[in-house]
Amino acid sequence: MPLVLTINRLDLMETQDETLLRDIPSKAKIFRTKTLQIRPTNKYLRLLFSAISIPDPSIWWLPYAISVAKKIWRNEKYHAIYATGGPFSNLVIGLLLSKIQHLPLIIDLRDPWVLDPAYKKYKWILHYWIQYWLYIICLKNAGKIIVATEGMKEQIDSQFNKQYKVSVITNGFDNDDFRNLPKFSKKKNIFTICHIGTFSGTRKPDEFLEAMQQIKKHSPRIYNRIRVYFIGQTPEIVHDAQKRIGITDNIYIKKYVPHIKALGYMKMADCLLLIVNNIPENFAIDTGKVFEYIAFKKRVLAISNRQSGAAKILHSTKLGVITGSYKPEIIKRSIIRLYREWIDCKPIIYNKQQIEKYHRIAGANKLASILDNIH
């Protein structure tokens, strides 16, 4: 059983969902430490704190993490350091512990870190290059590198001429999560589209809402039989887009809900909406929710180019209608196509074998094999 080291300040998290604690095995040993991290409310203090927090604000956990890890080591002789990021300060802490305790380091990049093209845009240039240096140091000192997508592996292999052994363990789904889900009612004659998740600078709902506005204008009978739910922690982005585009009816916006309720909304929907970051280099992006989407074996409308990691997964499972473009006119045609398939009760023919590849058991078995071979 692994030993887990983390912080004891849940108030520092952007979102909290205590229902996820059920997934932790009762025998797991979890050590929670203090941290010096703060959440300034003043705009200028936030900028200052961000400027001195490299690679991210979680770095202020470092002194406590090192101290508590040393105490754990005296009582529990663990054999390797397994660090996941983000936050990417975890990788820096893992690197220091591996050097202090002379243990192999396994780093697991769930996000691209500095390889994300959008990352550079939101960081000061000095910040970015310091983080890039930390990224290189972590890779060089890792006994094993695990990444979440094939695209990330291709980036690292290309960048370092396949110098490092990189394994891919994608995110996935667990069938146990889909038991005893809450039931949300919907009208049988209404086509329901549901989007779960957050929006950001390069991932926004504007083009989808513009497509809906076009349907409202040119095909009002279809529009009146469609309802769209946006559920996530950035409702203000959807509200702002609605105001700009001038569409408010038939669109429902809900703030962040616990994971089990989000799954309930997915189960209710006739179609699930996925919007991938609108950047040319999104081939490394899977987005975690795509795996839960495919677990429901429902149609997924993916607003994405065809090169993104998420688009490739949806294509292989045969569940996705991929727009291949962010143009509202093309998105509109995809929405109408899905609506007509629903009206005609067209059966969904999917690739079961491809879907099962993303079950968490498959990922856990692959991770176990990697850990067994760490020296």
PyMOL commands that set and color helices and strands:
alter all, ss='L'
color gray80, all
select helices_A, chain A and resi 10-12+18-23+43-51+57-75+89-101+113-115+117-121+125-140+150-159+175-178+206-218+220-223+235-245+259-268+282-284+289-295+309-317+328-343+352-356+360-372
alter helices_A, ss='H'
color red, helices_A
select strands_A, chain A and resi 3-7+29-33+81-85+105-109+144-147+166-168+191-196+226-231+251-254+271-275+299-303+320-322
alter strands_A, ss='S'
color yellow, strands_A
deselect
rebuild
show_as cartoon
